[in-house]
Amino acid sequence: VALCVWIFLEYLLYKKTNTSLLLRIMKGDVSEAIIILITGIGSALIYEVFNVSAGFWIYTNLPLQDATILGVPVLIYLLWPIQYFILLSLYRIAFSDEE
């Protein structure tokens, strides 16, 4: 669902500004996407490792739930960056000048 939201927001951004992160990725410029992935996984590591010790949130019924890094399922680390893609698209839609 989150990927669908991001793709829809990228469509809206493209209609508004004639550019988007998804378009740049398709053209081969993946540097911004890699930075978002690295920072997203980094923030997931920080938040989720503290969560494991505090026990505020327990992940159940996930695919590959037994594959963990520091007690957190690997899938969680991979899903965290998606929210940053969505937020970046929302930010650019809200604060970009019309072209």
Buried (B, 14 or more C-beta within 10 A) or exposed (E): EEEEBBBEBBEBBBEBBEBBBBBBBEEEEEEEBEEBBEEBBEBBBEBBBEBBEEEEEEBEEEEEEEEBBEEBBBBBBBBBBBBBBBEBBBEBBEEEEEE
